[in-house]
Amino acid sequence: MYWLKRAVYKTALTGHTAWRRIWWRAFYGKRFSIGKDWKIRKNVEIELTGRGRISIGDGLITRSGVYVLVDGGELKVGDHVFLNHGVSITCLQAVSIGRGCKLGNNVVIVDHDHDYQGSLEDMVSSPVTIGNHVWIGANAVITRGVTIGDGSVIGAGSVVTGDIPPRCVAVGVPARVVKVVERPE
C-alpha cells in the first residue's frame, strides 16, 4: 500500500495544480489547506502523519528537494513564502512561518530534538515562530523554541538557538545579533 501512496503522490505533485489541490484534499481532508497561485516544483515531499495539520497561504513558491514532515504538530506558512532547494521542515509541535519570508538553500527548521538524558526515542519540542518578511540564508539551522522577529535576516550557515528581535541581522554559531536594521516608516 505504501508504494501505491507514493506513486499517486508523485503523480499528483508533477501534475496540474488544480489536480494537486483535489488530490491533497481527498487524501488529507481538512488537515491540509493551501491557498491560490502556488508553484511547487518536482521532488517536493510533504508527509503529514498522526493528527498533524498544514496550512499554507497564497503564493507559495518552492524549488526542488524541499522536505516537510508534520508528525502530529501544526505547520502554518503565510502568504508569498519562498522555499529554496533542499529546505527541510520537521514539525512535532508547531512551526509558524510568516508572510513574505524567504528561505535559502538547505535551511533546516526543527521544533524538537532528542532528550539526551532519556532514551533516544524521547523527544523534547517547543514551537518555532518566524515573523513576517524574514530572510534566512543558505544552510542556516533554526532549532526548537526559537522566535525570529519581523524583518530580521539570518546569515548563511548560522545556527539559531535563541530568540532574534525584529529588524536585526544575526549571524554565527550560535547566531548573535550584529546589526539592527532601521527602516523608514
C-alpha positions in Angstrom: 0.0 0.0 0.0 2.9 2.4 0.8 4.2 2.1 -2.8 0.8 2.9 -4.2 0.5 6.0 -2.0 4.0 7.2 -3.1 3.2 6.6 -6.8 -0.1 8.6 -6.6 1.6 11.3 -4.5 4.4 11.8 -7.0 1.9 11.9 -9.9 -0.1 14.5 -8.0 2.9 16.7 -7.4 4.0 16.8 -11.0 0.5 17.3 -12.5 -1.7 20.3 -13.0 -2.1 22.5 -9.8 -5.9 22.0 -9.7 -5.5 18.2 -9.7 -2.9 18.5 -6.9 -5.3 20.5 -4.8 -8.1 18.0 -5.3 -5.7 15.1 -4.5 -4.4 16.7 -1.3 -8.0 17.4 -0.2 -9.0 13.9 -0.9 -6.0 12.3 0.8 -5.5 14.6 3.8 -9.0 16.1 4.2 -9.3 19.2 6.4 -5.9 18.6 7.9 -4.2 20.2 4.8 -5.1 23.5 3.2 -3.3 25.6 0.6 -4.1 29.0 -0.9 -4.0 30.1 -4.5 -1.3 30.9 -7.0 1.4 28.5 -5.7 4.2 26.9 -7.6 5.6 23.6 -6.1 8.4 22.0 -8.1 9.1 18.3 -8.6 10.7 16.2 -5.9 9.0 18.0 -3.0 8.0 15.7 -0.2 5.2 16.5 2.2 4.5 14.0 4.9 1.5 14.5 7.2 1.1 11.9 9.9 -0.8 11.5 13.1 -3.1 14.4 13.9 -0.8 16.9 12.1 -2.1 19.9 10.3 -0.7 22.0 7.5 -2.0 25.4 6.5 -0.3 27.2 3.6 -1.2 30.7 2.4 -1.4 32.1 -1.2 1.6 32.4 -3.5 3.9 29.7 -2.0 6.9 29.0 -4.3 9.2 26.1 -3.7 12.3 24.7 -5.6 13.0 21.0 -5.9 14.1 18.9 -2.9 12.0 20.6 -0.3 11.1 18.2 2.5 8.3 18.8 5.0 7.3 16.4 7.8 4.5 17.2 10.2 4.1 14.4 12.7 1.2 15.4 15.0 2.1 19.0 15.0 0.9 22.1 13.2 2.7 23.9 10.4 1.5 27.3 9.3 3.0 29.1 6.3 2.0 32.6 5.4 1.3 34.2 2.0 4.1 34.7 -0.6 6.7 32.5 1.1 9.7 31.2 -0.9 11.4 27.9 0.0 14.7 27.3 -2.0 16.3 23.9 -2.9 16.7 21.5 0.0 14.7 23.3 2.7 13.8 20.8 5.4 11.0 21.5 7.9 10.3 18.9 10.6 7.4 19.7 13.0 6.2 17.7 16.0 4.5 20.5 17.9 4.3 23.9 16.0 6.2 25.8 13.3 4.9 29.1 12.0 6.4 31.0 9.1 5.1 34.5 8.5 4.2 36.1 5.2 6.8 37.2 2.7 9.6 35.0 4.1 12.5 33.7 2.0 14.4 30.6 3.0 17.7 29.9 1.3 19.2 26.6 0.1 19.3 23.8 2.6 17.7 25.7 5.5 16.7 23.3 8.3 13.8 24.1 10.7 13.1 21.7 13.6 10.8 22.2 16.6 12.2 19.3 18.5 15.4 17.4 19.5 16.2 14.2 21.3 16.2 14.1 25.1 19.8 13.1 25.6 19.2 12.3 29.2 16.4 9.8 28.4 16.2 7.2 25.7 16.9 8.0 22.1 13.1 7.8 21.3 12.3 10.6 23.8 11.7 14.0 22.1 11.6 17.5 23.6 9.8 20.0 21.5 9.0 23.7 21.6 7.2 25.9 19.0 9.2 27.8 16.3 7.9 31.1 15.2 9.3 33.0 12.2 7.9 36.5 11.8 6.9 38.3 8.6 9.4 39.3 5.9 12.3 37.3 7.4 15.2 36.2 5.2 17.1 33.1 6.2 20.4 32.5 4.4 21.6 29.2 2.9 22.5 26.3 5.3 21.1 28.0 8.4 19.6 25.9 11.1 16.6 27.0 13.2 16.3 25.0 16.4 13.3 24.4 18.8 11.8 27.1 20.8 13.1 30.0 18.7 11.2 33.2 17.7 12.6 35.3 14.9 11.1 38.8 14.8 9.6 40.5 11.7 12.0 41.8 9.1 15.1 40.0 10.5 17.9 38.5 8.5 19.7 35.3 9.5 23.1 34.9 7.9 24.1 31.9 5.8 25.4 28.9 7.9 24.1 30.3 11.1 22.6 28.1 13.9 19.8 29.9 15.7 19.4 28.6 19.2 17.8 31.7 20.9 15.2 34.4 20.0 16.1 37.1 17.5 14.4 40.5 17.9 12.6 42.2 15.0 14.6 44.0 12.3 18.0 42.6 13.2 20.8 40.8 11.3 22.0 37.7 13.2 25.0 35.5 12.2 27.2 32.8 13.5 27.2 29.6 15.5 25.3 30.2 17.7 23.6 33.2 15.9 24.2 36.6 17.5 22.7 39.9 16.6 25.4 42.0 14.8 23.2 44.8 13.4 19.8 46.5 13.9 18.2 47.4 10.6 16.4 50.8 10.7 13.6 51.0 8.2 11.8 54.3 7.3 8.2 54.2 8.4 
